[in-house]
């Protein structure tokens, strides 16, 4: 039996189903459970160089109109709360760290990740988080109960993994940045950055090379919401993460 079915946006269509229950009824003889990519945020624990508080998942409705309620059985997981590299169950070297104080609070599955710095892969993962190169996590679960709409009411958590490219591209880890709601800010009150730092960054789209500052300027009248996302990106101190956030926002704004 294979371990887990990694759910992607195409999975429901591939199996001809419309709910998690229908999917589970089709695959439970072949797979042990599901792997879900989750929208993830984290903050560094104050006074610690190696502890990060993660929110691994919420019960937000997914693109299929389905919901995984955060009613998790954590009993077995807490006995071996591993933080793995890409759902690799077959080698101890893939244990990047452990998860302390895992719990569900306010409808969110969360816990403190402590990286295994004596493992070169654990040290690398910690550095990738710290330097802004690691943005996504994924959880392995076994469905236990469903509601009448096929949503997963209860499931058992088996493990949590760091992943490089999630099956759901929206499942990205982002550091928290305090930005006022767009509706509370007048466009005229938004000041664009003028520092040479951002003018030097080039963005290439369809063969046309422009400075990042020029692209942002052209967006001001077009899309205030995009501008506010850019503003949140500019507030990020880590240069690698800042560049990723800005380019991702601009790419989406140009679609």
Secondary structure, DSSP 8 states (H G I E B T S, - for coil): -EEEEE--TTHHHHHT-SSHHHHHHHHTTTEEEEEEEE-EEEEE-TT-SSEEEEEEEE----TTS--B-S-EE-HHHHHS-EEEETT--S-GGGEEEEEEEEEEETTEEEEEEEE-TTSHHHHHHHHHHHHT---EEEEEEEEEEE-TTS-EEEEEEEEEEEESS-SSTT--EEE------GGGS-GGG------HHHHT-EEEETTEEEEHHHHHHHHTTT-HHHHHHHHHHHT--SHHHHHHHHHHHHHHHT-
